[in-house]
Each structure stands twice: as C-alpha cells, then as structure tokens.
Amino acid sequence: MPVHVETHANISDAARALSSARDGRFFGGGTLLMRALNEADQSIGTIVRCTDPVLRQVRSEGDRIAIGAGVTMAEIMANRDLAFLAPVARIIGGPAVRSAATVGGNLFAEPPYGDFTTALLALDASVRFAGESGQSTPLQDFLRDRANRRGRVVESVMVPRITDPKALRFVKVTRVKPKGAALMSIAAWLPGSGGRGCRIAYGNMAPTPVRAAAAERALEGASLSEQGIARALQAATEGLTPPTDMFASEWYRREVAPVHLKRLLLGQGQ
Ligand SMILES: Cc1cc2nc3c(=O)[nH]c(=O)nc-3n(C[C@H](O)[C@H](O)[C@H](O)COP(=O)(O)OP(=O)(O)OC[C@H]3O[C@@H](n4cnc5c(N)ncnc54)[C@H](O)[C@@H]3O)c2cc1C
C-alpha cells in the first residue's frame, strides 16, 4: 500500500492534518516508525512531518522547562539546563539512534522501550499538545489513555527545573550491556535526604511506564537507610502485574525489582 507523506512548516497545520487522517502517524525521529513501515505495517497510510522550530526548542517557563517534542536524545545530552536528564538519554540505543530518537516519540514507545518516559514520570512531567498554550496534561494521565492520543501532535514536555541532579536516580536493567533493551527500568525522584515526596516509576512492568504507588507510600517519612526502605522493597511490585515476554518472566521481574530498587534508593552503584 502506498504511504502518503506530508510535511508542514507550522505545527497547527500538522496537528490539523494528523487529526483528519485516520491512518495517520506523526513522524518524530522515525526510529520506530520507519521500522514499522519497513515491516509493512498496513495500519499506516499517512505520515505527517513538521519542521516548525517550536518542536526543537528547549525553553524556560518559570520554574519549569519546556522540552520540544522533536528534541533528540543527543540534544538532551548536550544541553546544560537538562544535565539531570543526560544520564537517561545516554542509555537510549547507540549514537545513531540517539541522534534521531525524540522525546515525543519516546512517549509513545511500547515495551521494551520508553526508558526516557519512565524518568519523566518520576519527575512528574506533563505533556502539552499542539494548540494548547499554557495548558498541559499530567504525564500519568497521558499514559493511562495513551492509545487514544495518537491523533494529536505533542508539542512539548514540561519538566521541573532541577538544581540537584543527584535527586533523580535511574537504572536500566538489561541482559545485554550496554545497549540491550531494558527488561525493566526504574527512576526515582528523591528530593531530600529521606523518602518524603519521593516518586518511583517503572518501565516495562506494565504496557506503559507506571508509578510504584505502594512503594512510594511506604517510603513517606522513612529514612533512606536499609531499615528505612525495607517496607518499600516489600511493596515494590504491589498492585502491578508485570508482563512475561522474551526478555523476562513475570516471576523474574517480581524477584529482581526489589533488588534494583534497593540499590537505587541506597545510591549503590548499579
Ligand atoms: C536499535 C534501537 C535501539 C533502541 N533503544 C532504545 C532504548 O534503549 N530505550 C528506549 O526507550 N527506546 C529505544 N529505542 C526506541 C526509540 O528509538 C526511542 O523510544 C525513541 O525515543 C522514539 O522516538 P522517535 O522520534 O524515533 O519516534 P518515531 O519512530 O518517530 O515515532 C514513534 C511513535 O511516536 C509517535 N510520535 C512521535 N513524535 C510524536 C509527537 N510529537 N506527537 C505525537 N506523536 C508522536 C509516532 O507517530 C509513532 O507512533 C531504540 C530503537 C532502536 C531502533
């Protein structure tokens, strides 16, 4: 089936084109989309591209930073204001993938991908669609309803401005190092010396990145010591149904999640 490709200079025009094409997909960096096309995915009939500079910008907005959806992992690594996200961007694929893979595309990446989005979830990021000036949707809500968002163009992702890069911890658990796909990734936002206000997110433990709500609750008011985190580790996978796939079984994921979470919370090298 021939695929129709259209390129728009303006994000509003691109958004209109995408919403009116039932078989349309927005083109980010194409690292996943081109694979789907090469595999003759028949559900894709229209590709919508957009060259609007707004997609490539990183802007300050008060105490938040708006990262354009078209910003690549390589650009994240090179941006000083986003130094707290550089270690996460660095583990996405190899150099060729990182020079094309975008923040917007990662929001839609299905398991075993979506590592960057897992870190964004721990940061309590939000998503701004094209045409929504000043408004944004919490990333958690976006992910719950992700399948229904495909017809809309994401313009940017809002993250808090972080001054202490150590407050965001991240691990990608793989069988093949350094570039294998993650059997799970874990991101923890630890704003103080204890567990108060912490957020923990998992990748590849559900169809989309998810928060580890039970572990977060168990950490509230606890110290980040072996004793203090014990209840959180017991609750590490509570309320989750991890998948069994070619990378790991549900049983294995449940077994290793507390091990990696423990190392992350105690700041032990992974
Ligand atoms: C060899 C290899 C290794 C990889 N390793 C990793 C890894 O370690 N970790 C990881 O997380 N991922 C990995 N990936 C997957 C992928 O590269 C990343 O997830 C990347 O961020 C996807 O972004 P993209 O711009 O290439 O998406 P695209 O392929 O352009 O698009 C993916 C999906 O997102 C949608 N989309 C893209 N941008 C927008 C937007 N602005 N608005 C609305 N919809 C949009 C597209 O329509 C499509 O449905 C790897 C891929 C390859 C090929």
The ligand as a Gaussian input file, in Angstrom:
#p B3LYP/6-31G(d) Opt

LIG

0 1
 C       18.384000      -0.042000      17.762000
 C       17.379000       0.680000      18.646000
 C       17.624000       0.808000      19.997000
 C       16.716000       1.454000      20.817000
 N       16.980000       1.564000      22.160000
 C       16.088000       2.189000      22.958000
 C       16.336000       2.291000      24.359000
 O       17.355000       1.852000      24.878000
 N       15.397000       2.893000      25.130000
 C       14.239000       3.416000      24.611000
 O       13.435000       3.968000      25.359000
 N       13.997000       3.332000      23.298000
 C       14.876000       2.743000      22.455000
 N       14.603000       2.630000      21.123000
 C       13.312000       3.066000      20.623000
 C       13.270000       4.510000      20.078000
 O       14.451000       4.857000      19.399000
 C       13.019000       5.564000      21.154000
 O       11.976000       5.150000      22.006000
 C       12.712000       6.942000      20.576000
 O       12.662000       7.912000      21.602000
 C       11.459000       7.001000      19.721000
 O       11.403000       8.308000      19.169000
 P       11.284000       8.609000      17.612000
 O       11.325000      10.082000      17.473000
 O       12.258000       7.870000      16.815000
 O        9.818000       8.048000      17.351000
 P        9.117000       7.771000      15.943000
 O        9.583000       6.489000      15.391000
 O        9.199000       8.966000      15.065000
 O        7.610000       7.646000      16.440000
 C        7.212000       6.666000      17.390000
 C        5.717000       6.886000      17.682000
 O        5.535000       8.121000      18.355000
 C        4.657000       8.971000      17.624000
 N        5.159000      10.350000      17.745000
 C        6.462000      10.750000      17.609000
 N        6.559000      12.062000      17.898000
 C        5.307000      12.497000      18.167000
 C        4.746000      13.763000      18.517000
 N        5.489000      14.876000      18.656000
 N        3.399000      13.844000      18.715000
 C        2.617000      12.744000      18.586000
 N        3.083000      11.520000      18.266000
 C        4.411000      11.399000      18.069000
 C        4.718000       8.460000      16.188000
 O        3.568000       8.786000      15.459000
 C        4.867000       6.967000      16.413000
 O        3.599000       6.387000      16.687000
 C       15.520000       2.000000      20.269000
 C       15.273000       1.883000      18.897000
 C       16.184000       1.237000      18.094000
 C       15.893000       1.136000      16.624000

